[in-house]
Amino acid sequence: MTNQPAAAQAGAKPPHGPTAPRQGLLPLGTFMAVIGDDETKALAALARIEQNWHESSAAMLIEMVYRAPSRRVLARLIEVVEKASGRAFDGDIDVWYQWLWSAPRAVHPEYAEFKALLYAPIDARFDEYFKGRPKSDIRLDEIRWGGVRRDGIPPLKNPKMIAAREAIWLQDDNIVFGVAINGAVRAFPKRILAWHEMFKDRIGGLELAGVYCTLCGALVLYDVTIGGVQYELGTSGFLYRSNKLMYDHATKSLWSTLTGSPVVGPLVGKGIELKSLYVVTSTWKEWRTRHPNTQVLSLDTGYQRDYGEGVAYRDYFATDRLMFGVPKRDERLPNKAEVLALRLPQAPGEVLAIAVYFLATRAVYHARVGKLNLVVLTDASGANRVYESREVTFASWDKMQTARDSQGGTWRVEESGLSGPGGETLSRLPAHRAFWFGWHAAFPDTRLVK
């Protein structure tokens, strides 16, 4: 997400898990009065909340900090939460969120409705995500508004593509996301996608969505058709653990960017998970050299943006600081250190992250996920491609088209797979880059190689 006011840049966490007992809980109207137009009623509501304090009140009050209607109400709200949490605010809301997330879950039964009412004035369509106490696979108090309306960061649908020779504005070292599916080859410059965070297009006969979470540094490519049903996805305006949440146009369910599954709404629990496809993060020079006939996303997107390299999110990418907090950080790597992330259907429940700097000095790297043997080939630009390896051990490759195994056999390196000396093939596996903090926040049990 981008364009959010400074006040909205923190972390979050809502319900899922045990519902707080109804007895003794204050009604939703008391909480909504805190952000109403009547200051006297707002102060009275805060006094009542303090006098009848319940742990489930915390999430609501913390989320209302930036909606307080006056300085007096804000000061009183801060006083109530500071007293309950034992933590001073000092302008850093993450202090409170860390306290909230570390405490036992206590969920007000009307919390989802509270979120619907809280955010509807920003965009009336936000109500569709939370009304009616939707099913949820995640804590609702971890869902944070990203500072924009629904599709306020506009996805690119069937965007205009041009030939490589026409992209004279692209420099050799510009970062592109390379897609090669069923003979169709496309390059999506990061400098454009950072402003749009999603493209939807038909590539190689498949309806695909490339979902780019700029905050967590991940571009994931999904086949959006399951069992004959095509899911039209968009940008919800909300985040979960700093990761972009999508929504589908039909049911308004919220979807995880990193799993391709619904996490809040009518589709939860129906066993839906989009198929993830392979994508490579590369330089324009390397991708163009490898694929001279590639098409590339045009600057003619229909929107007015400064698509210069590194313009979007310049300040965010320049430091290791986060824009939104997460429940727990792992300091084995810097927050925004890039990892190659692998979550494979052949090994459910096992997740692997390999530090990109580690792979940069290892052109050939073998690993195992579950019972699956794989090899990561890293070229001169630092781009990583992952293939199944079965019982084959690779010794070297020329970082372009040819790899050699330990027996001296020659293999052709292609985007779709490896072709061996005897006609055998090894399939390409889905993998993508991500910032370490975002990947770990989503998959805290991930295995890290660094």
C-alpha positions in Angstrom: 0.0 0.0 0.0 1.0 3.6 -0.5 -0.3 7.1 -0.1 -1.4 6.4 3.5 -1.2 9.3 5.9 1.6 9.1 8.4 -0.9 8.5 11.2 -2.1 5.3 9.5 1.3 3.7 9.3 1.4 1.0 11.9 0.4 -2.7 12.5 -2.8 -4.4 13.6 -4.7 -7.4 14.7 -8.5 -8.4 15.1 -10.7 -11.3 16.0 -10.6 -15.0 15.3 -10.5 -17.4 18.1 -12.6 -17.3 21.3 -15.3 -14.8 21.4 -15.4 -12.7 24.6 -18.4 -13.5 26.9 -21.4 -11.2 26.3 -22.1 -10.7 30.0 -20.7 -7.4 31.1 -19.6 -6.2 27.7 -20.6 -2.7 26.6 -22.7 -2.4 23.4 -21.2 -1.4 20.1 -22.9 2.0 20.3 -20.8 3.0 23.3 -17.6 2.6 21.3 -18.9 4.3 18.2 -19.9 7.3 20.4 -16.2 7.9 21.0 -15.7 9.0 17.4 -19.1 10.7 17.1 -19.7 14.4 16.6 -20.7 15.1 20.2 -17.5 15.6 22.3 -19.4 15.4 25.6 -20.9 12.0 24.7 -17.5 10.8 23.4 -15.9 11.6 26.8 -18.7 10.0 28.7 -18.4 6.9 26.5 -14.6 6.7 27.3 -15.4 7.1 31.0 -17.9 4.2 30.8 -15.4 2.0 28.9 -12.7 2.7 31.5 -15.0 1.9 34.4 -16.2 -1.3 32.7 -12.9 -2.3 31.2 -12.7 -5.6 29.4 -9.7 -6.9 27.4 -11.9 -6.9 24.2 -12.1 -3.1 24.4 -8.4 -2.6 23.6 -8.5 -3.5 19.9 -11.4 -1.1 19.3 -9.8 1.9 21.1 -6.4 1.4 19.5 -8.0 1.3 16.1 -9.9 4.6 16.9 -6.8 6.6 17.8 -6.6 8.3 14.4 -10.4 8.9 14.2 -10.7 10.8 17.5 -12.9 13.9 16.8 -11.0 16.3 19.0 -7.8 16.8 20.9 -9.6 16.3 24.2 -11.1 13.0 23.1 -7.8 11.8 21.7 -6.0 12.7 25.0 -8.6 10.9 27.0 -8.5 7.9 24.7 -4.8 7.7 25.0 -5.0 7.9 28.8 -7.5 5.0 28.9 -5.3 2.7 26.8 -2.1 3.7 28.5 -3.6 2.8 31.8 -4.9 -0.6 30.6 -1.7 -1.5 28.7 0.9 0.0 31.0 2.6 1.4 27.9 3.1 5.0 27.0 1.9 6.1 23.6 4.5 8.6 22.6 3.1 8.8 19.1 4.1 5.2 18.3 1.0 3.0 18.0 3.1 -0.1 17.4 3.8 -0.1 21.1 0.2 -0.8 21.8 -0.3 -3.2 19.0 2.6 -5.3 20.2 1.0 -5.4 23.6 -2.4 -6.3 22.1 -1.0 -9.1 20.0 1.1 -10.6 22.8 -1.9 -10.8 25.2 -4.5 -13.6 25.2 -7.1 -13.0 22.5 -10.3 -11.3 23.7 -12.7 -10.5 21.0 -15.8 -8.4 21.3 -18.7 -10.2 19.5 -19.5 -7.1 17.5 -15.9 -6.4 16.5 -16.4 -7.2 12.8 -19.4 -4.8 12.7 -17.2 -2.2 14.5 -14.7 -2.4 11.7 -17.4 -2.1 9.1 -18.7 1.1 10.7 -15.3 2.5 11.4 -14.1 2.3 7.8 -17.3 2.8 5.8 -17.0 6.6 6.0 -13.6 6.3 4.1 -15.1 4.0 1.5 -18.7 2.7 1.8 -17.6 -0.5 0.0 -15.3 -1.4 3.0 -18.5 -2.4 4.8 -18.8 -5.4 2.5 -15.7 -7.0 3.9 -16.7 -7.0 7.6 -20.5 -6.9 7.9 -22.5 -9.9 9.1 -19.7 -11.4 11.2 -17.8 -13.0 8.3 -15.9 -16.3 8.6 -12.2 -15.7 9.2 -9.0 -17.6 9.1 -7.0 -14.7 10.6 -7.3 -12.3 13.5 -9.4 -9.4 12.4 -7.4 -7.1 14.7 -4.4 -7.8 12.5 -6.1 -6.3 9.5 -5.0 -2.7 9.0 -6.3 -0.1 6.7 -3.5 0.7 4.2 -4.4 4.4 3.6 -6.3 4.0 0.3 -9.8 3.2 -0.9 -10.7 -0.1 -2.6 -8.6 -0.3 -5.8 -7.2 3.2 -4.9 -4.0 1.7 -6.1 -5.4 0.8 -9.5 -4.7 -2.6 -10.9 -3.7 -2.9 -14.6 -6.2 -5.0 -16.6 -5.1 -6.3 -20.0 -2.4 -3.6 -20.1 -0.8 -2.5 -23.3 2.4 -4.4 -24.1 5.2 -3.3 -26.5 8.1 -4.9 -28.2 11.5 -4.8 -26.4 13.0 -2.6 -29.0 10.3 0.1 -28.3 11.1 0.3 -24.6 14.0 2.8 -25.0 13.1 4.3 -21.7 14.2 1.1 -19.8 17.8 1.1 -18.6 19.8 -2.1 -18.5 19.9 -2.3 -14.7 16.2 -1.6 -14.2 14.4 -4.4 -12.4 11.7 -6.4 -14.2 9.5 -9.3 -13.3 9.8 -11.9 -16.0 7.0 -14.2 -17.0 7.3 -16.9 -19.6 4.2 -19.1 -19.9 3.3 -21.5 -22.7 5.5 -19.6 -25.2 4.3 -16.1 -24.2 7.1 -14.0 -22.7 6.4 -10.7 -20.9 8.4 -8.3 -18.8 6.8 -6.2 -16.1 9.0 -3.3 -14.9 9.0 -2.9 -11.1 9.0 0.9 -11.6 5.5 0.6 -13.1 4.1 -2.2 -11.0 5.0 -0.4 -7.8 2.3 2.2 -8.6 -0.3 -0.4 -9.4 0.5 -3.5 -7.4 -1.4 -5.9 -9.7 -1.8 -6.8 -13.3 -4.5 -9.0 -14.8 -3.9 -10.4 -18.2 -4.3 -13.5 -20.4 -0.8 -14.9 -21.0 -0.1 -18.2 -22.8 -3.8 -19.1 -22.8 -4.2 -18.6 -19.0 -6.0 -15.9 -17.1 -3.3 -14.6 -14.7 -2.9 -12.1 -11.9 0.5 -10.8 -10.9 0.0 -9.5 -7.4 2.8 -7.2 -6.1 2.9 -6.4 -2.5 5.4 -3.5 -2.4 5.6 -3.4 1.4 6.7 -7.0 1.6 8.6 -7.0 -1.7 6.8 -9.9 -3.2 5.4 -10.4 -6.8 3.3 -13.6 -6.9 1.9 -14.9 -10.2 -1.4 -16.7 -9.9 -3.7 -18.7 -12.3 -7.0 -17.2 -11.2 -9.2 -20.1 -12.6 -10.1 -23.0 -10.3 -12.5 -25.7 -11.4 -13.8 -23.6 -14.2 -14.5 -20.6 -12.0 -12.4 -17.4 -12.8 -11.9 -15.1 -9.8 -11.7 -11.4 -10.6 -9.3 -10.0 -8.0 -8.7 -6.4 -6.9 -6.8 -4.5 -4.2 -8.9 -4.4 -1.0 -7.3 -1.3 0.6 -6.3 -3.4 3.7 -3.2 -5.2 4.9 -2.5 -8.3 7.1 0.9 -8.3 8.8 2.0 -5.7 6.3 1.0 -8.0 3.4 -1.5 -6.8 0.8 -5.0 -8.3 1.0 -6.8 -8.8 -2.2 -10.6 -9.2 -2.6 -12.7 -10.9 -5.2 -15.4 -9.0 -7.1 -18.1 -11.6 -6.7 -18.2 -12.3 -3.0 -16.0 -9.5 -1.5 -14.0 -12.0 0.4 -10.5 -10.9 1.4 -7.6 -13.0 0.1 -4.0 -13.5 1.2 -1.5 -12.3 -1.3 1.1 -14.9 -0.2 -1.2 -18.0 -0.1 -3.7 -17.2 -2.8 -6.5 -18.2 -0.5 -9.6 -16.4 1.0 -9.0 -15.5 4.6 -12.1 -13.5 5.5 -15.6 -13.8 4.0 -18.0 -16.2 2.3 -15.3 -18.2 0.5 -13.4 -19.1 3.7 -13.4 -22.9 4.4 -14.2 -23.9 0.9 -10.7 -25.3 0.1 -9.9 -22.6 -2.5 -6.3 -21.9 -3.2 -5.0 -20.3 -6.4 -2.2 -22.1 -8.3 1.1 -20.2 -8.0 3.3 -20.0 -11.1 6.9 -19.2 -11.5 8.2 -15.7 -12.0 11.7 -14.3 -12.0 13.1 -11.0 -10.7 15.8 -9.9 -13.1 17.4 -6.9 -14.8 16.1 -5.7 -18.0 19.4 -6.4 -19.8 19.5 -10.0 -18.6 15.8 -10.7 -19.5 16.1 -9.0 -22.9 19.3 -10.9 -23.7 17.7 -14.2 -22.8 14.4 -13.3 -24.5 15.0 -10.8 -27.3 11.4 -11.2 -28.5 9.9 -10.5 -25.1 7.0 -8.0 -24.8 7.2 -5.4 -22.1 4.6 -3.4 -20.2 4.1 0.0 -21.8 4.3 3.3 -20.0 0.9 4.0 -21.6 -1.1 2.6 -18.7 -4.0 5.0 -18.8 -2.8 6.7 -15.5 -0.6 9.6 -14.8 2.3 8.5 -12.6 6.1 9.2 -12.4 7.3 5.9 -13.6 11.0 6.7 -13.1 13.2 3.9 -11.7 13.0 3.9 -7.9 10.5 6.8 -7.6 7.6 4.8 -6.1 8.3 4.0 -2.4 11.7 5.6 -2.6 11.8 6.5 1.1 10.4 3.1 2.2 13.0 1.1 0.2 15.8 3.4 1.4 15.7 2.2 5.0 15.0 -1.0 7.0 12.1 0.7 8.9 8.6 -0.7 8.5 5.5 1.2 7.6 3.2 -1.2 9.4 4.2 -3.3 12.4 4.1 -7.1 12.5 3.5 -9.3 15.6 7.1 -10.6 15.6 10.3 -9.9 13.7 13.2 -12.3 13.2 16.5 -10.6 13.4 18.5 -13.3 11.6 18.2 -11.0 8.6 17.5 -7.3 8.2 13.8 -6.6 7.7 14.0 -5.9 4.0 16.7 -8.4 3.1 15.4 -10.3 0.0 14.8 -14.0 0.2 13.8 -16.5 -2.4 10.6 -17.9 -1.1 9.4 -21.4 -1.8 6.0 -22.8 -0.7 5.3 -25.9 -2.8 2.2 -28.0 -3.2 4.4 -31.1 -3.2 5.5 -30.3 0.4 2.4 -28.9 2.2 3.3 -27.4 5.6 7.0 -26.9 4.8 8.2 -23.5 3.8 11.7 -22.5 2.7 13.4 -19.1 2.4 16.9 -18.7 1.0 18.7 -15.4 1.4 19.3 -13.8 -2.0 22.9 -12.7 -1.0 23.6 -16.4 -0.2 22.5 -17.5 -3.7 24.5 -14.7 -5.3 27.7 -16.5 -4.6 26.3 -20.0 -5.5 25.3 -20.3 -9.1 24.1 -23.8 -8.4 22.5 -24.6 -5.1 20.7 -27.9 -4.2 18.0 -28.0 -1.5 15.2 -30.3 -0.3 11.7 -29.4 0.7 9.7 -32.3 2.1 10.5 -35.2 -0.2 11.2 -32.9 -3.1 14.8 -32.4 -4.3 15.4 -29.1 -6.1 18.1 -26.9 -7.6 18.3 -23.2 -7.7 20.2 -21.7 -10.7 21.3 -18.1 -10.3 22.6 -16.1 -13.3 25.0 -13.3 -13.6 22.4 -10.7 -12.9 21.4 -12.4 -9.6 18.1 -13.8 -11.0 17.0 -17.1 -9.5 15.2 -20.0 -11.1 14.2 -23.1 -9.3 13.8 -26.6 -10.8 13.0 -30.0 -9.5 16.2 -32.1 -9.5 15.1 -35.6 -8.5 18.3 -37.7 -8.3 20.3 -35.4 -10.6 23.2 -33.4 -9.1 24.2 -30.4 -11.1 27.8 -29.3 -11.0 27.8 -26.1 -13.1 26.0 -24.0 -15.6 27.0 -21.2 -18.0 24.4 -18.8 -16.5 22.5 -18.7 -19.8 21.3 -21.9 -21.5 23.5 -24.9 -20.5 24.0 -26.8 -17.2 26.1 -29.8 -16.6 25.4 -32.6 -14.1 28.0 -34.4 -12.0 28.2 -37.2 -14.6 29.1 -34.8 -17.4 25.6 -34.7 -18.9 24.5 -31.5 -20.6 21.1 -30.0 -19.8 19.3 -27.2 -21.6 18.1 -24.5 -19.3 14.7 -23.1 -20.3 12.1 -21.1 -18.4 9.7 -24.0 -18.3 12.2 -26.6 -17.2 15.5 -28.4 -17.8 15.9 -30.8 -20.7 18.4 -33.6 -20.2 20.8 -35.5 -22.5 18.5 -38.4 -22.8 15.3 -36.4 -23.4 14.3 -36.4 -19.8 12.8 -33.2 -18.3 12.8 -31.5 -14.9 10.0 -29.1 -14.2 10.3 -25.5 -13.1 9.0 -24.8 -9.6 7.1 -21.7 -8.4 9.2 -19.3 -6.5 9.4 -15.6 -6.0 11.3 -12.9 -4.0 10.1 -11.4 -0.8 11.4 -9.2 2.0 12.4 -11.4 5.0 10.2 -9.6 7.5 7.0 -10.0 5.4 7.6 -13.6 4.6 8.4 -14.5 8.2 5.4 -12.6 9.5 3.2 -14.8 7.2 5.1 -18.0 7.8 6.8 -17.8 11.2 7.9 -21.5 11.0 9.7 -21.0 7.7 13.1 -22.6 7.4 15.8 -20.1 6.5 19.0 -20.7 4.6 21.5 -17.8 4.9 
